[in-house]
Amino acid sequence: MKFSYFYDRAVARKGEKEVQERLPKLAPVGWLEQQSDAFFLAEITRGIFRAGFVWRIIDAKWPGFEEAFSGFVPLYWQQVPPERLEQLADDQRIVRNWQKIETVPVNARMIVEASESHGSFGKFLAQWPSADQFGLLQHFKEHGARLAGATPQFFLRRIGWDGFILSSDVVTALRNHRLLEASPTSKKGLQQAQHWFNQWHDETGLPYSHLSRIVSLTIDARAAERPTKKV
């Protein structure tokens, strides 16, 4: 299926100016490699605490998170004493969700291991091709904690890594045209989505994040939520 169909549909709904204004910003060349490993652990943790919660509350409390987690230095958190985690469970500066707190050492180890083999976690991410986002998401799922589903996709988008997000609108658009048959959280579903985004990237030369956003703009979320009228 040609991507021009989705682009024309998005423009018809939103207008070309709004479509262009809503395209995600990509990290400049070399920017990811310049960021500290602590930056990435912080952003991963922010995404985990946002999941299933009101994002603005997490963002408003984030300075407290930074203080409570002492700047998110992975080398420290990968081997943090258990009592330090227990203290955080009573720390009013953060959202005291124990299951999410205990992800930090696991994800810190994932970052440290990648940093040891590539020089930094930023270099690890920068060398991973967008054409294999599926592989990167599998790496997160296998080596990290609570890094499945949309959480790692939104993390990658926030830091400017070029990838797609299988948001509800994107999933609806793909399913409407029988381009996605499996669950978007399954290996098969992710591989199907990767196939189409790779094909559209080759066809258009557009970044994956732009392709993803344009597809999402073809769906009227309000209309999709309305019950079908019985005749």
Disulfide bonds with the S-S distance in Angstrom:
none
